[in-house]
Amino acid sequence: MKKLNELTSLRAVEEFLENHELGFLYFSTPECSTCHAILPKLQELLNGYPSIHLAHIDVSHVKEIAERFLILSAPIMILMIEQKEYLRADRFVRFELLKEKLDHIYNMYNLQDN
C-alpha cells in the first residue's frame, strides 16, 4: 500500500506540499465509515503513481485545515500540484475516472513509473 503521511497541523500540511510537487491530500473524520472504506482503495490506486505522495488529515482535530481547504464534509480528496489545487473528489469518487485523470497528469508531466 501507498505510504500514508499523517498530518496534524496546518504547518505540517504546508511543509508536505512544499516538499512534494505532487501531493494528494485525504481529509476524513473518525466517525465516517465511507472515509474508512475509501482510504485503502485510494492507497492501492496511488501505488501506480510513485511521484504522488499521499497525506491524511483528520479534520476533526485540525479545524483550521478544514477552513483553509474549504472542507465541508468528509471524505474529500485533493490533488495538489506545485501547491495549487488541481482536482478535488468527494465521497462519491469514481475510481476509474480518478485513474484516468491521474494518467493524464503523468502524461502531462512526462513522469515514468519505476
N, C-alpha and C positions, 0 to 999 in steps of 0.2 A: 504494500500500500504506500501511497504517496506520503512523505513526511509531512506532519502537521505541526506548524508553529503556533503555540498558544500565546495570544497577545492579550495583555491585561490592562493596558493603558493607551491613551491617545498617543503618547510619545512613542510607545513600542510599535504602534501601527505606522507612525510616520517614519521611524527608523527602518522598519521592514520594507516599506515602499521605496525609501531612499536606496536601500541596498539591493533591491531586486527590480530589474527593468520590467519584468512581467510578474505581477503579484496578484494572486487570486484570494480575495477576502471572503470568508464564510462566516456570516453572522447568525447566531442562534440563541435560544434560551433553553434552560434546563428542562422546563415542563413541556416543551414542544416535541411531540412524538414524530412529526414529519421531519423535524430537524435531525433527529437521531437516525431516521431511515435514509435520508438523502446523503448524509456525510460519507458513509462508506462507498456509495456509488460514485460520488464526486472524486474521492481519493483514487478509486480504481480507474476512472476515466483519465484523471490527470497523470497517472503513471506513464501514459503515452506521450507526455509533453514535459520532458525533463527541464526545460528552461522556465517553466511556470512554477513558481513557488507558492505554496498554499499556507494560509494562516486562518486560524479560528479565533473568533471574538465572541464571548458571551456578553450580549448586550445588557443582560440584567445586572451585571456587575460594573459595567463601564458606560454610564449614561451619556457622557459627552461624546463618545464614539458614535452612538446612535444619532445624536444631533448632527454631528459633523458629516455623516454619510447618508443622512435622511432615511434612517431605518425605521419604518413604521410598523412592520410585522416581521415575523421570522418563519422560515429561514430566508435570508437574502444572500445572494452570491454576486460579487462584483469583481470583474477582471479589470485590473489597473495596469496601464502601460505607461511607463515613464511618469508615474504618479498622477495620471489622468484616467478617469473612468472611461472604459471602452465598451463594456457591456454589463448588463445587470439582469439577473434572473431571480425569480422568487420560488415559492413552494411548488408552483406548477411547472417547473422546468421540464422541458422535453430534452432528454439527454442526447438523442440523435441530432437534434438541431444545435445544441450546445457543441457537440463534437464537430459538426460542420463549420461552425464559427471559429472554433479553436484551430481546425485545419487551415482555414483561410488566414488566420493570424500567423501561423507558422510559415505558410507560403509567402505571405507579405513580408515577413522579416527574414526569409530565407534561412530559417532555423533547421537544423538537422537533428533528427533523433539519434541518440547514441546507442 
